[in-house]
């Protein structure tokens, strides 16, 4: 028995798949299968029930999982204590950033992090909110930004750091452009320039339309704020955008009106795995991010977006 075999066991247990564990650990599937077999032989137990492609922990496997996770955490902490800070605060780190997460929100932190930890090789990868989870599972990134709400059965932790209301964006002489505020009922029959399916705002907004027994009349989809604004200016349709994005649109091109019923929020969070191995650079990133945005997170009072209706169409 060795630490590699224990790592294989934890990853297979969480992924419920030898193939997914292989991709996440960048280890061949035969090597992982051999390692699991060695553990089973060492303890004379069966750790997994294999039924075709479905893999589930046995009763003994479920009993051992939290204990082995504790062992790995203790070993990681001990190993880090034996390393110098110079060696510890180094390594590679890949972070997923959806195209629609405004760079102005997180770019100051990124600059601060790079200055504080120059030995960490930081790579920012463009990944849609709904793809962040699978990218972490596959080992392509270690943490990422998402627009909430999202759904996942795998244990992850969130840190909410930004929240702002969505507003209705219309061309200047649209019949509704002079209103002080609008409701979803007011705009439900309007043609809509919308978000692609890769973004959490797509199913999130659809759920609000469903709550009033309606469906959005989508005429164009994009993952780019500026393109959506240009389509509104071209009178192709109206849109729903975060308040800060609305303020960047030239008023001669489009105007924005607050959405009063329901209040819909664009809520951003950092997400990372809460179980299994978490590299030291990832822990540094998470802790630094929490510290940097602690005041912003404390000021977010409205959490309605987390409990809002949500469906996958």
PyMOL commands that set and color helices and strands:
alter all, ss='L'
color gray80, all
select helices_A, chain A and resi 3-15+18-25+29-43+59-81+85-88+103-116+129-137+184-187+200-211+225-233+243-246+280-292+294-299+304-307
alter helices_A, ss='H'
color red, helices_A
select strands_A, chain A and resi 48-51+54-57+91-97+120-126+143-148+156-170+181-183+191-195+217-222+239-242+255-261+265-273
alter strands_A, ss='S'
color yellow, strands_A
deselect
rebuild
show_as cartoon
